[in-house]
Amino acid sequence: MRLLAVVAGLCLVTGGMVLLPSWLERVLPDQGDQLYVYYLPPGAPDPPAPDLTWPILGAVLVGIGLVCGGAALLWLVFRRISRLR
C-alpha cells in the first residue's frame, strides 16, 4: 500500500510539472504574441503540427498517479472495514 501511495505521489507531482507549462500557455497567453494566418500556395506541404509528446506524457503520468492513489485509498478503506469486523 505504501508503494502504491509513493508511486501515486511521484506520478502526480511529475505529471503536474510536465503539464504545467502547456497549461499556463493556454490560461495566460503572452500579450505580445499575435495570431498568424498562414496562406499556403496550392500543393505546398502542411505546416508542422505542434509537438504533443510532453502533454501526452504528463497526462499519462497524472492518470497513473490517480489510479495508484485510488487503489491505495481503496486498500486503506477495505483494511479499516476488515478491522471493524
ZASE-192700 format. One record per residue (C-alpha): residue number from 0; x, y, z. Coordinates in Angstrom, 1 decimal. Layout:
BEGIN
[NUM, [X, Y, Z]],
...
REM end
This chain:
BEGIN
[0, [0.0, 0.0, 0.0]],
[1, [2.8, 2.4, 0.8]],
[2, [4.4, 1.6, -2.5]],
[3, [1.2, 2.5, -4.3]],
[4, [0.9, 5.7, -2.4]],
[5, [4.5, 6.7, -3.2]],
[6, [4.1, 5.8, -6.9]],
[7, [0.9, 7.8, -6.9]],
[8, [2.5, 10.9, -5.4]],
[9, [5.5, 10.7, -7.7]],
[10, [3.4, 10.3, -10.8]],
[11, [1.0, 13.1, -9.8]],
[12, [3.9, 15.6, -9.0]],
[13, [5.9, 14.7, -12.1]],
[14, [2.9, 14.7, -14.4]],
[15, [1.8, 18.0, -13.0]],
[16, [5.2, 19.6, -13.5]],
[17, [5.2, 18.3, -17.1]],
[18, [1.7, 19.6, -17.8]],
[19, [2.2, 23.0, -16.1]],
[20, [4.0, 24.9, -18.9]],
[21, [1.4, 23.9, -21.6]],
[22, [-1.4, 24.7, -19.2]],
[23, [0.0, 28.1, -18.3]],
[24, [0.4, 28.9, -22.0]],
[25, [-3.3, 28.3, -22.6]],
[26, [-4.5, 30.1, -19.5]],
[27, [-2.1, 33.0, -19.5]],
[28, [-1.3, 33.8, -23.2]],
[29, [1.5, 36.2, -23.9]],
[30, [0.1, 39.6, -24.8]],
[31, [2.9, 40.2, -27.3]],
[32, [2.1, 37.1, -29.3]],
[33, [0.0, 37.8, -32.4]],
[34, [-2.0, 35.2, -34.2]],
[35, [-0.5, 34.4, -37.5]],
[36, [-2.5, 33.3, -40.5]],
[37, [-0.6, 31.2, -43.0]],
[38, [-1.5, 31.4, -46.6]],
[39, [-0.2, 28.4, -48.4]],
[40, [0.0, 28.1, -52.1]],
[41, [-1.7, 25.1, -53.7]],
[42, [0.4, 22.0, -53.4]],
[43, [2.5, 23.2, -50.5]],
[44, [3.2, 20.8, -47.7]],
[45, [1.2, 21.3, -44.5]],
[46, [2.9, 23.3, -41.7]],
[47, [4.3, 21.1, -38.9]],
[48, [1.9, 20.2, -36.1]],
[49, [2.7, 21.2, -32.6]],
[50, [4.7, 18.6, -30.6]],
[51, [2.3, 16.9, -28.2]],
[52, [4.9, 14.5, -26.7]],
[53, [5.2, 16.2, -23.3]],
[54, [1.5, 17.0, -22.7]],
[55, [0.6, 13.4, -23.5]],
[56, [3.3, 12.1, -21.2]],
[57, [2.1, 14.4, -18.4]],
[58, [-1.5, 13.2, -18.9]],
[59, [-0.4, 9.6, -18.7]],
[60, [1.6, 10.2, -15.6]],
[61, [-1.3, 12.0, -13.9]],
[62, [-3.6, 9.1, -14.9]],
[63, [-1.3, 6.5, -13.5]],
[64, [-1.0, 8.6, -10.3]],
[65, [-4.8, 8.8, -10.0]],
[66, [-5.2, 5.1, -10.5]],
[67, [-2.5, 4.2, -8.0]],
[68, [-3.8, 6.7, -5.5]],
[69, [-7.3, 5.4, -5.9]],
[70, [-6.1, 1.8, -5.4]],
[71, [-4.1, 2.8, -2.2]],
[72, [-7.2, 4.6, -0.8]],
[73, [-9.4, 1.5, -1.6]],
[74, [-6.9, -0.7, 0.1]],
[75, [-6.9, 1.5, 3.2]],
[76, [-10.7, 1.6, 3.3]],
[77, [-11.1, -2.1, 3.0]],
[78, [-8.4, -2.7, 5.5]],
[79, [-10.2, -0.4, 8.0]],
[80, [-13.5, -2.1, 7.3]],
[81, [-12.0, -5.6, 7.9]],
[82, [-10.6, -4.4, 11.2]],
[83, [-14.0, -3.3, 12.4]],
[84, [-15.4, -6.8, 11.9]],
REM end
